Amino acid sequence: MATRTTASTAPDSRAHEAPGMVAQAVLSVVGKVPRSKEKPSATPREDARNKANATAARAALAAGAMALPPGFLGWLTILPEMVGVWKMQKQLVADIAALYGKQDTLTPEQVVYCLFQHTAAQGVRDLVVRVGQRSLVRRASPLLIRTLSRRIGSKLAQRAMGRGAARWVPLVGAVGVGAYAYHDTAQVAATAMDLFEGVVEVEAHEVKP
């Protein structure tokens, strides 16, 4: 009985820590922009879709595998799973930028925008201003990046807790987590394609929080 009580209360014991933990996880993947081996493409949208499909499949497989451990052990895989998927998505954004011929102007702010615009739009609203097909990318100071990470962490913490709950039904939960990783990666790709198809202008100076 005591063991069941400890396990069942594990989510509650971490609920208040989740926003800060997710914010730190976000910070761990932002910063240096990865380089891509892709070359500018004559058919960037088609090639970007192919790249997105392949990355989404890898993300789904990796996330689903990490969601297999049951119960408390499953809770320990939540942040590693999220960070692992984000790293794949980060490289995907760089690859899509390269396919559109915009690798050299890709900034950390654009990467953060592409990764989290669809799940935490309010958290990244200060980074990219869209006017039709033109996008102004605002340069962020390290302090602003930390502020944005906290916003994103707060927004995604509830979603992370939901992922944790799935760990208590390992096989079914793994399928659900994998499906979500696939969909999430597809959304990242869609945001990146939408951004890089237009005119992207990068602000010269950092924005203070």
C-alpha positions as CSV (number, residue, x, y, z in Angstrom):
1,M,0.0,0.0,0.0
2,A,2.8,2.4,0.9
3,T,4.5,1.7,-2.4
4,R,1.4,2.5,-4.4
5,T,0.9,5.7,-2.5
6,T,4.4,6.9,-3.2
7,A,4.1,6.1,-6.9
8,S,0.7,7.7,-7.3
9,T,1.8,10.9,-5.7
10,A,4.9,11.2,-7.8
11,P,3.2,13.5,-10.3
12,D,2.0,15.8,-7.5
13,S,5.4,16.1,-5.9
14,R,6.8,17.4,-9.2
15,A,4.0,19.6,-10.4
16,H,5.3,22.8,-8.8
17,E,8.8,22.1,-10.2
18,A,7.7,21.4,-13.8
19,P,7.7,25.0,-15.2
20,G,11.2,25.7,-14.1
21,M,12.5,22.3,-15.2
22,V,11.0,22.7,-18.6
23,A,12.4,26.3,-18.9
24,Q,15.8,24.9,-18.2
25,A,15.3,22.2,-20.8
26,V,14.4,24.9,-23.3
27,L,17.5,26.8,-22.5
28,S,19.6,23.7,-23.0
29,V,18.5,23.5,-26.7
30,V,18.6,27.2,-27.7
31,G,21.8,29.1,-28.4
32,K,24.2,27.9,-31.1
33,V,22.4,27.3,-34.4
34,P,23.3,23.9,-35.9
35,R,24.9,23.7,-39.4
36,S,23.1,21.9,-42.1
37,K,24.6,19.7,-44.9
38,E,21.7,20.6,-47.1
39,K,22.1,22.8,-50.2
40,P,19.7,25.4,-51.6
41,S,17.0,23.5,-53.5
42,A,15.2,24.2,-56.7
43,T,12.1,22.6,-55.0
44,P,12.5,23.6,-51.4
45,R,9.0,23.0,-50.3
46,E,9.0,19.4,-51.6
47,D,12.4,18.7,-50.2
48,A,11.5,20.2,-46.9
49,R,8.4,18.1,-46.6
50,N,10.4,15.0,-47.3
51,K,12.9,16.0,-44.6
52,A,10.1,16.8,-42.2
53,N,8.5,13.4,-42.7
54,A,11.7,11.5,-42.1
55,T,12.5,13.6,-39.0
56,A,9.0,13.2,-37.6
57,A,9.2,9.5,-38.0
58,R,12.6,9.4,-36.1
59,A,11.2,11.7,-33.4
60,A,8.1,9.5,-33.0
61,L,10.2,6.3,-32.7
62,A,12.6,7.9,-30.2
63,A,9.9,9.5,-28.0
64,G,7.8,6.3,-28.0
65,A,10.8,4.2,-27.0
66,M,11.5,6.6,-24.1
67,A,7.9,6.4,-22.9
68,L,8.0,2.6,-22.5
69,P,9.4,2.4,-18.9
70,P,6.4,2.1,-16.5
71,G,5.5,4.2,-13.5
72,F,8.1,6.3,-11.7
73,L,10.8,5.3,-14.1
74,G,8.7,6.7,-16.9
75,W,8.6,10.1,-15.2
76,L,12.4,10.2,-15.3
77,T,12.3,10.1,-19.1
78,I,10.0,13.0,-19.7
79,L,12.5,15.8,-20.0
80,P,15.1,13.7,-21.8
81,E,12.4,12.7,-24.3
82,M,11.4,16.4,-24.8
83,V,15.0,17.6,-25.2
84,G,15.8,14.7,-27.6
85,V,12.9,15.6,-29.8
86,W,13.7,19.3,-29.7
87,K,17.2,18.6,-30.8
88,M,15.9,16.7,-33.8
89,Q,13.5,19.6,-34.6
90,K,16.3,22.1,-34.2
91,Q,18.4,20.4,-36.8
92,L,15.3,20.1,-39.0
93,V,14.8,23.9,-38.8
94,A,18.4,24.4,-39.9
95,D,18.0,21.9,-42.8
96,I,14.8,23.6,-44.0
97,A,16.5,27.0,-43.8
98,A,19.4,25.6,-45.9
99,L,17.0,24.2,-48.5
100,Y,15.4,27.7,-48.8
101,G,18.9,29.2,-49.1
102,K,18.7,31.0,-45.7
103,Q,21.1,29.0,-43.6
104,D,23.6,31.9,-43.3
105,T,21.0,34.3,-41.9
106,L,19.4,31.7,-39.5
107,T,19.5,32.9,-35.9
108,P,18.7,31.3,-32.5
109,E,15.6,33.5,-32.4
110,Q,14.3,32.0,-35.6
111,V,15.0,28.5,-34.2
112,V,13.1,29.2,-31.0
113,Y,10.2,30.7,-33.0
114,C,9.9,27.7,-35.2
115,L,10.2,25.2,-32.3
116,F,7.5,26.7,-30.1
117,Q,5.3,29.0,-32.1
118,H,2.6,26.4,-32.4
119,T,2.6,25.4,-28.7
120,A,3.6,28.6,-26.9
121,A,2.7,31.4,-29.3
122,Q,2.6,34.0,-26.5
123,G,6.0,32.9,-25.3
124,V,7.7,33.7,-28.6
125,R,5.6,36.7,-29.7
126,D,8.5,39.1,-29.1
127,L,10.8,37.3,-31.5
128,V,9.2,37.5,-35.0
129,V,6.9,40.2,-36.3
130,R,5.0,39.0,-39.4
131,V,3.6,41.4,-42.0
132,G,2.3,39.5,-45.0
133,Q,5.2,37.5,-46.5
134,R,7.8,39.6,-44.7
135,S,9.1,38.7,-41.3
136,L,11.2,40.9,-39.0
137,V,13.3,38.8,-36.6
138,R,14.1,40.7,-33.4
139,R,17.5,39.9,-31.8
140,A,17.2,38.9,-28.2
141,S,19.6,39.5,-25.3
142,P,20.5,36.5,-23.1
143,L,18.2,38.0,-20.4
144,L,15.3,38.1,-22.9
145,I,16.0,34.5,-24.0
146,R,15.8,33.4,-20.3
147,T,12.5,35.3,-19.9
148,L,11.1,33.6,-23.1
149,S,12.3,30.2,-21.8
150,R,10.3,30.8,-18.6
151,R,7.2,31.8,-20.6
152,I,7.6,28.7,-22.8
153,G,8.3,26.5,-19.7
154,S,5.2,27.6,-18.0
155,K,3.1,26.9,-21.1
156,L,4.5,23.5,-21.8
157,A,4.7,22.3,-18.2
158,Q,1.0,21.2,-18.2
159,R,1.6,19.3,-21.4
160,A,4.7,17.7,-19.8
161,M,2.6,16.5,-16.9
162,G,0.1,15.0,-19.3
163,R,3.0,13.1,-20.9
164,G,4.0,11.8,-17.5
165,A,0.5,10.5,-16.8
166,A,0.8,8.4,-20.0
167,R,3.8,6.6,-18.4
168,W,1.5,4.7,-16.1
169,V,0.0,2.8,-19.1
170,P,3.4,2.1,-20.8
171,L,2.4,0.5,-24.2
172,V,-0.6,2.7,-24.9
173,G,1.2,5.7,-23.5
174,A,4.2,5.1,-25.7
175,V,2.0,5.0,-28.8
176,G,0.4,8.3,-27.8
177,V,3.7,10.0,-27.0
178,G,5.1,8.8,-30.3
179,A,2.1,10.1,-32.2
180,Y,2.4,13.5,-30.5
181,A,6.1,13.8,-31.3
182,Y,5.3,13.1,-35.0
183,H,2.6,15.7,-35.1
184,D,4.7,18.2,-33.1
185,T,7.6,17.8,-35.5
186,A,5.3,18.3,-38.5
187,Q,4.1,21.5,-37.0
188,V,7.6,22.8,-36.4
189,A,8.4,22.0,-40.1
190,A,5.2,23.9,-41.2
191,T,6.2,26.9,-39.2
192,A,9.7,26.9,-40.6
193,M,8.5,26.5,-44.2
194,D,6.1,29.3,-43.8
195,L,8.8,31.5,-42.4
196,F,11.5,30.8,-44.9
197,E,9.3,31.0,-47.9
198,G,8.9,34.7,-47.3
199,V,11.4,37.6,-46.9
200,V,13.2,37.4,-43.6
201,E,14.9,40.5,-42.1
202,V,17.0,40.2,-39.0
203,E,17.1,43.2,-36.7
204,A,20.5,44.7,-36.1
205,H,20.3,45.2,-32.4
206,E,19.4,43.0,-29.4
207,V,16.0,43.6,-27.8
208,K,16.1,44.3,-24.1
209,P,13.4,42.6,-21.9
